[in-house]
Amino acid sequence: MKLTKMKFDEEKMAEECGELIESKDLTTCKPKGVGVFSYNDGPPAAGGGVGMFLWFKDWRELYQFLANYFIASGPGPSEDDHERVFGIAWEIFNDLSEGKIQRDEAFGRINTAAKNYAQIEWWGTFKELCEGQGEFEKKVRQHCLRSADGKMGSAEKKKLMEAIAEYGF
C-alpha cells in the first residue's frame, strides 16, 4: 500500500514528530504490534547516540511514521540537502510498504541513506525482542533484565516492557 508523503518542512516535521510520540504514547510497548529502535546519528553535542523504542499497531503504521519523520528526527549535516535525503528515505519506506523490497534489504538501504541523520538499530515484534537471538535483542534483555537467554515468563515480559520505555536515553 502506498504511503502518504508529507511536504518537506524540516522544522515543522521535527516538532510534529515529538508531539506525535508524546500524544500517541509511542514509547509504550505494544506487545501485539511492532517496534523500532532508532538513534540520532549526529555528533554527540547534537544528541548523537541517543535512541528510543517506538511502538506501532502494525508495519504499515511504522513505515508511514518513519517515512515522514525519520530524517527530520536527526539534525543531519548542515551542508547536506536534507530534502533530497528525505526523498530517498521516503521512497525506501514506500517501497517497503508496497512489498517491492523486504525488511532486511530496506534496513541497510535506509541506514545508508540516513547516515549522519538517524539510524535504525532494530525493528520487529515484542515477541522477537523477547526471544530473538540477535546481538541487539540479547543486549536489550541483558541491560533490562540482567539476562540475555530469552526465556522469560509473564513477570519478566512485563518488566521488559516497562524498562524499554527508558532504554537508549
Secondary structure, 3 states (H helix, E strand, C coil): CCCCCCCCCHHHHHHHHHHHHHHCCCCCCCCCCEEEEEEECCCHHHCCCCEEEEEECCHHHHHHHHHHHCCCCCCCCCCCCHHHHHHHHHHHHHHHHCCCCCHHHHHHHHHHHCCCCEEEEEEEEHHHHHHCCCHHHHHHHHHHHCCCCCCCCHHHHHHHHHHCCCCCC
